[in-house]
Structures are given as structure tokens and as C-alpha cells.
Amino acid sequence: MLHGTDYFSAPASMSWHGAQPGGLLVHSVNVANALYRLADEYAERHPKVKPYPHGELAAIGLLHDVCKCGCYMLQQDGSYTWNPERGIEHGELSKHIVSQFLPLDEEALSAIDWHMGMFDHRCVAIGHQPPEYARLDHLYPLVPMTHIADMIAARVDEDFL
């Protein structure tokens, strides 16, 4: 899945968190680590949250932004621009890519799909949660935990405040 891509050298964004070479990898590892912490803590404290295998959490965290491979073009001044051949639906696209290579269940794939939470283009476009997101967000604990892990990684672990 990652062979021949720029996953290990790509930035995580153009000008926000991880906007440097290798930022995508660093951000993805940070999301996986934050997701481990959240999932383990909630499985321990909350009877409705099952323990999740760390391999599944690693796949979600490390691959939630896999569609960003090939998305950013490095400019001569060191900044990045968006590759116009790519769309903006990165949660959906990452879910599609991952589902072709890994046999993850609906909860894990939904966590990848909706890792942007209310910042997802499908929510922003209508100004509220679409019914599908609201359903999955309440049904699967990994959906809100992955969004929170993404925010912790970007805003706390990567010091983008």
C-alpha cells in the first residue's frame, strides 16, 4: 500500500501541523499513540468500551491520512501547494485505500472515514452532522476517539496551537 509513495517524506499539511518533510509520518505515529492512550483508558474505565487490539489501533492511526500521499507539491521556497489532481475528501479516500489492503471491520473503517469529526467537508458543507456521521459517532467509540486522537496529535503533541 505504501510502496512507491511519499508517505515517509510527505508533509501532513501545507501550512498547519506537520508542514515539513516527514510530517505525515510523524503525525500518523502521534495519532496512533494518542489513540492507544485513549482506547486503553476508556476500555479500563468505561463498561461500554471494549478493549481494542493495538494492531487495529495502529492501522487506524498510521493510515488515517494515507490518501495524503502525493497530495502536496514542494515549492522552491520550501512551502507546499496542493496537487490539483487530488480531491479534498481525504477521510473517505483514506478509508477506500485502506479497505483495499486491510480487512478492517466497519468500526475501524468508519473511524478512518470520519477522523476529521465536525471539520469533515461533509459536516462543514451543511453546517451540522449528517445523519450517517451522527449514527456512527454514537455507535462506534473509535469514531470520536480517532477524531480526538487526531486533534491531540496536531494540537498538543505537535505543538500546533
N, C-alpha and C positions, 0 to 999 in steps of 0.2 A: 504494500500500500504506500509506503514512504519512499521506496527505491526510486531514484531518479528525480525526486522532488527537492525543493529548497527548505524542507521542514526544519532542518538543523541550523540553517543560516538565515532564514526569513525573519523579518520583524513581526511582532504581534499586532502592530497597528502602524498607521502612518505618522501620527504625532501624539498619541496618548501613551498608554502603558506599553513597555517593551518595544519602543520605536527605535530599535537598533539591531544590527545583525545578531542573530541568535535569540532575539527577544521572544519569538514564538515558542521555541523550546523551553526557555526559562519560564515563561508564563504558563505553559502547559504543565510543567513539573510543579509549579506553585499551586495550580488549580488541583492537581491530583493530591498533593499533600494536604491542602485545606479540606478537600473532600474526605480524605481519610479521617482527619480530626473530627469533622462534623458528624460523619456517619457513625464512627465509633462511639462518640459521646452520646448521640441520640439513641443508638441501639442499647446502650448501657442504661440510660435514664428514662426512656420512653417506651412503654409496653407495646405501642402500635408500630414501632420501627424495628424491622428485622435486622439482624447483622448482615452486612453485605460483604462478599468476598473482596479482598483487596485487589485481586486481579481485575475484577469488574470495575471497581472504582478507578483503578489505574487507566483502564481503557477509556473510560468516560473523560477523566481529567486530561489525559495526554492527547486525546483525539477530538475533543470538543470543537477545536478550531482548525481541524485538519484541512478544511477547504480553503484556508488562507494560503496554502502552498501555491506559489505562482501568482498571488494577488497583488503584490507590491513590487514596484519598479524603483530601483535605486537611481537617484539622480546624481549628477556630477557634484552638486553641493553637499551631498550626504543625506539629503532628505528623501522621502519616499512619496511616490504617487500611486494611485490606484490603477491597476491594469483594467482598461475599459472593456476588455473581453469578458470580465467576470461580473456576476450579479452581486447583489447585496444580501441575499438570503442565506447567510452563512450557517445558521443553525440547521436549517433544512438541508442544505447541501452537505454539511459535515455528516449529518445523520445518514443521508443517502450513500455517501462514500463508505462510511464505516460499515453499514449494513451489507455491503457487497463483500466484505472481507472477514467480518467477525460475527459469530452467531449470538448477538446480544438480544436480550428479551425486550419487550415493549417499554418497560420502565427505564432501562438504560438508554435505549434509543430516544425516548421522549426527553430524558434529561439532556442529551446532546442537542436535540432539536430545539428545546426551549431554554437553553442555558443563559440566554440574554434576559429572561424574565420580561418585565414590562418595557424593557428597552428594545425588545424584538420589533422588527419593522411591522409585523402583523398587529401588534398592540398599538404602536405609535400611529399607524395609518388610520385607526378608528378611534383612538383616544381612550380605550379601555381593553379589558381582557376579552379576547374572543372566547366563545363557549368551549372550544376544544382545549385551549390553554387552561381555562378555569377548571375544567374537568380533570385534566392530567395533573395539574398543580395540587389538587386536593386528593387525588387517587394515589399518586406515587410520591413518597417522601424524597426520592432522589431528584425530582424536578426542582423544587425550591432549594434543596441543599446544593445542587450543582450551580444554580444561579448565585447563591450566596458565596460558594467557594470561588467562583469566578470574580466576584466583587472583592472578596478578601484578598485574593491573589493580586488583582490590579491595583486596588486602593491602599492596601496595608503592606503586603509582602513586597510589592514592587515600588512602594513609596510614591504612588501617583495620587496625591491628594489635592 
